[in-house]
């Protein structure tokens, strides 16, 4: 019948009090001073590499070397978050590569063994799916990459890009 009063805004570090009293600021965690990982591997296909797509969505340099592709952008973001640290984000994108090829050729295993990254940005699978590979085969290849990365105690972030242009490939 009548509007309720707005509740108190709880900001970072504020602890709500029993009985509805105002929050008391007592942040038990210090502000972030450093990230736990500084060596990252971006592994994938042309999207990681930075080659232009046929849809002109990704207009990056074709060389697969910095400053092309999203890995360079990630490095810049990390540097902004923690400027006192030196971050490495290696771009191991290979245009046209299938996830299954990355496993069967040994390329993924070789890159992991030589770089031993702390974090893996894995963007693979779109070429598999767009070229008739089964979902289970693509998932299996990604699973193998994840399992190998975990052997190296690497944190894995998995991504892929699905077909978004129905007029091109229904």
NUNULO-609794 format. One record per residue (C-alpha): chain; x, y, z. Coordinates in steps of 0.2 Angstrom, whole numbers, plus 5000, padded with zeros to 4 digits. Example, Ala and Ser with C-alpha at 12.3 -4.5 7.8 and 13.67 -1.06 7.14 Angstrom:
<dozas>
<doza mol="A" east="5062" north="4978" up="5039"/>
<doza mol="A" east="5068" north="4995" up="5036"/>
</dozas>
This chain:
<dozas>
<doza mol="A" east="5000" north="5000" up="5000"/>
<doza mol="A" east="5014" north="5012" up="5003"/>
<doza mol="A" east="5032" north="5010" up="4996"/>
<doza mol="A" east="5046" north="5003" up="5007"/>
<doza mol="A" east="5061" north="5014" up="5011"/>
<doza mol="A" east="5076" north="5010" up="5000"/>
<doza mol="A" east="5088" north="4998" up="5008"/>
<doza mol="A" east="5106" north="5004" up="5013"/>
<doza mol="A" east="5119" north="5002" up="4999"/>
<doza mol="A" east="5132" north="4990" up="5004"/>
<doza mol="A" east="5149" north="4995" up="4996"/>
<doza mol="A" east="5164" north="4984" up="4994"/>
<doza mol="A" east="5171" north="4980" up="5011"/>
<doza mol="A" east="5155" north="4986" up="5020"/>
<doza mol="A" east="5148" north="4973" up="5032"/>
<doza mol="A" east="5129" north="4973" up="5034"/>
<doza mol="A" east="5124" north="4973" up="5053"/>
<doza mol="A" east="5111" north="4962" up="5061"/>
<doza mol="A" east="5095" north="4971" up="5065"/>
<doza mol="A" east="5096" north="4981" up="5049"/>
<doza mol="A" east="5108" north="4994" up="5055"/>
<doza mol="A" east="5119" north="5004" up="5043"/>
<doza mol="A" east="5134" north="4994" up="5036"/>
<doza mol="A" east="5151" north="4996" up="5045"/>
<doza mol="A" east="5166" north="4997" up="5034"/>
<doza mol="A" east="5179" north="4984" up="5038"/>
<doza mol="A" east="5187" north="4976" up="5023"/>
<doza mol="A" east="5196" north="4960" up="5029"/>
<doza mol="A" east="5205" north="4959" up="5012"/>
<doza mol="A" east="5218" north="4971" up="5006"/>
<doza mol="A" east="5216" north="4979" up="4989"/>
<doza mol="A" east="5223" north="4968" up="4974"/>
<doza mol="A" east="5242" north="4972" up="4973"/>
<doza mol="A" east="5247" north="4958" up="4961"/>
<doza mol="A" east="5240" north="4944" up="4950"/>
<doza mol="A" east="5245" north="4926" up="4953"/>
<doza mol="A" east="5249" north="4923" up="4935"/>
<doza mol="A" east="5260" north="4933" up="4923"/>
<doza mol="A" east="5263" north="4920" up="4908"/>
<doza mol="A" east="5249" north="4917" up="4897"/>
<doza mol="A" east="5247" north="4907" up="4881"/>
<doza mol="A" east="5233" north="4911" up="4868"/>
<doza mol="A" east="5231" north="4896" up="4858"/>
<doza mol="A" east="5219" north="4894" up="4844"/>
<doza mol="A" east="5215" north="4897" up="4826"/>
<doza mol="A" east="5214" north="4912" up="4815"/>
<doza mol="A" east="5203" north="4921" up="4828"/>
<doza mol="A" east="5217" north="4920" up="4840"/>
<doza mol="A" east="5230" north="4924" up="4827"/>
<doza mol="A" east="5221" north="4939" up="4821"/>
<doza mol="A" east="5218" north="4936" up="4803"/>
<doza mol="A" east="5204" north="4945" up="4795"/>
<doza mol="A" east="5188" north="4935" up="4794"/>
<doza mol="A" east="5178" north="4933" up="4778"/>
<doza mol="A" east="5165" north="4943" up="4788"/>
<doza mol="A" east="5176" north="4958" up="4791"/>
<doza mol="A" east="5172" north="4956" up="4810"/>
<doza mol="A" east="5190" north="4953" up="4815"/>
<doza mol="A" east="5201" north="4966" up="4806"/>
<doza mol="A" east="5218" north="4962" up="4813"/>
<doza mol="A" east="5235" north="4960" up="4806"/>
<doza mol="A" east="5238" north="4944" up="4797"/>
<doza mol="A" east="5255" north="4941" up="4804"/>
<doza mol="A" east="5250" north="4932" up="4820"/>
<doza mol="A" east="5263" north="4942" up="4829"/>
<doza mol="A" east="5260" north="4956" up="4841"/>
<doza mol="A" east="5251" north="4968" up="4840"/>
<doza mol="A" east="5238" north="4957" up="4831"/>
<doza mol="A" east="5223" north="4948" up="4837"/>
<doza mol="A" east="5215" north="4948" up="4854"/>
<doza mol="A" east="5230" north="4942" up="4864"/>
<doza mol="A" east="5239" north="4959" up="4863"/>
<doza mol="A" east="5223" north="4967" up="4869"/>
<doza mol="A" east="5222" north="4955" up="4884"/>
<doza mol="A" east="5240" north="4959" up="4888"/>
<doza mol="A" east="5236" north="4978" up="4888"/>
<doza mol="A" east="5221" north="4975" up="4900"/>
<doza mol="A" east="5232" north="4964" up="4912"/>
<doza mol="A" east="5245" north="4978" up="4912"/>
<doza mol="A" east="5232" north="4991" up="4916"/>
<doza mol="A" east="5225" north="4980" up="4931"/>
<doza mol="A" east="5243" north="4977" up="4938"/>
<doza mol="A" east="5255" north="4990" up="4931"/>
<doza mol="A" east="5269" north="4984" up="4943"/>
<doza mol="A" east="5270" north="4967" up="4935"/>
<doza mol="A" east="5277" north="4961" up="4918"/>
<doza mol="A" east="5264" north="4951" up="4908"/>
<doza mol="A" east="5268" north="4939" up="4893"/>
<doza mol="A" east="5253" north="4934" up="4882"/>
<doza mol="A" east="5260" north="4923" up="4868"/>
<doza mol="A" east="5250" north="4922" up="4852"/>
<doza mol="A" east="5250" north="4904" up="4846"/>
<doza mol="A" east="5235" north="4906" up="4833"/>
<doza mol="A" east="5236" north="4896" up="4817"/>
<doza mol="A" east="5224" north="4900" up="4804"/>
<doza mol="A" east="5213" north="4886" up="4798"/>
<doza mol="A" east="5218" north="4874" up="4812"/>
<doza mol="A" east="5205" north="4862" up="4819"/>
<doza mol="A" east="5206" north="4857" up="4837"/>
<doza mol="A" east="5208" north="4839" up="4832"/>
<doza mol="A" east="5223" north="4844" up="4821"/>
<doza mol="A" east="5231" north="4854" up="4836"/>
<doza mol="A" east="5231" north="4837" up="4846"/>
<doza mol="A" east="5235" north="4825" up="4832"/>
<doza mol="A" east="5250" north="4835" up="4825"/>
<doza mol="A" east="5257" north="4837" up="4843"/>
<doza mol="A" east="5257" north="4856" up="4841"/>
<doza mol="A" east="5248" north="4859" up="4857"/>
<doza mol="A" east="5258" north="4848" up="4867"/>
<doza mol="A" east="5274" north="4855" up="4860"/>
<doza mol="A" east="5269" north="4873" up="4863"/>
<doza mol="A" east="5263" north="4869" up="4881"/>
<doza mol="A" east="5280" north="4860" up="4885"/>
<doza mol="A" east="5291" north="4874" up="4878"/>
<doza mol="A" east="5281" north="4889" up="4886"/>
<doza mol="A" east="5274" north="4881" up="4902"/>
<doza mol="A" east="5261" north="4895" up="4904"/>
<doza mol="A" east="5252" north="4899" up="4920"/>
<doza mol="A" east="5236" north="4903" up="4910"/>
<doza mol="A" east="5229" north="4896" up="4894"/>
<doza mol="A" east="5217" north="4906" up="4883"/>
<doza mol="A" east="5210" north="4892" up="4872"/>
<doza mol="A" east="5199" north="4897" up="4858"/>
<doza mol="A" east="5197" north="4882" up="4846"/>
<doza mol="A" east="5184" north="4872" up="4838"/>
<doza mol="A" east="5175" north="4884" up="4826"/>
<doza mol="A" east="5184" north="4876" up="4811"/>
<doza mol="A" east="5180" north="4859" up="4817"/>
<doza mol="A" east="5161" north="4863" up="4818"/>
<doza mol="A" east="5161" north="4873" up="4802"/>
<doza mol="A" east="5169" north="4859" up="4792"/>
<doza mol="A" east="5158" north="4844" up="4798"/>
<doza mol="A" east="5167" north="4837" up="4813"/>
<doza mol="A" east="5155" north="4830" up="4826"/>
<doza mol="A" east="5152" north="4840" up="4842"/>
<doza mol="A" east="5158" north="4825" up="4852"/>
<doza mol="A" east="5175" north="4824" up="4842"/>
<doza mol="A" east="5177" north="4843" up="4844"/>
<doza mol="A" east="5173" north="4842" up="4863"/>
<doza mol="A" east="5185" north="4827" up="4865"/>
<doza mol="A" east="5199" north="4837" up="4857"/>
<doza mol="A" east="5196" north="4852" up="4868"/>
<doza mol="A" east="5195" north="4840" up="4883"/>
<doza mol="A" east="5212" north="4833" up="4878"/>
<doza mol="A" east="5220" north="4850" up="4878"/>
<doza mol="A" east="5212" north="4855" up="4894"/>
<doza mol="A" east="5219" north="4839" up="4902"/>
<doza mol="A" east="5236" north="4841" up="4896"/>
<doza mol="A" east="5236" north="4860" up="4902"/>
<doza mol="A" east="5231" north="4854" up="4919"/>
<doza mol="A" east="5246" north="4842" up="4919"/>
<doza mol="A" east="5256" north="4858" up="4918"/>
<doza mol="A" east="5246" north="4866" up="4932"/>
<doza mol="A" east="5239" north="4879" up="4920"/>
<doza mol="A" east="5223" north="4888" up="4923"/>
<doza mol="A" east="5212" north="4886" up="4907"/>
<doza mol="A" east="5200" north="4898" up="4900"/>
<doza mol="A" east="5190" north="4890" up="4886"/>
<doza mol="A" east="5180" north="4899" up="4872"/>
<doza mol="A" east="5174" north="4897" up="4855"/>
<doza mol="A" east="5165" north="4906" up="4842"/>
<doza mol="A" east="5149" north="4899" up="4834"/>
<doza mol="A" east="5142" north="4902" up="4817"/>
<doza mol="A" east="5133" north="4918" up="4817"/>
<doza mol="A" east="5129" north="4921" up="4798"/>
<doza mol="A" east="5115" north="4911" up="4794"/>
<doza mol="A" east="5114" north="4918" up="4776"/>
<doza mol="A" east="5132" north="4912" up="4773"/>
<doza mol="A" east="5131" north="4894" up="4780"/>
<doza mol="A" east="5113" north="4889" up="4786"/>
</dozas>
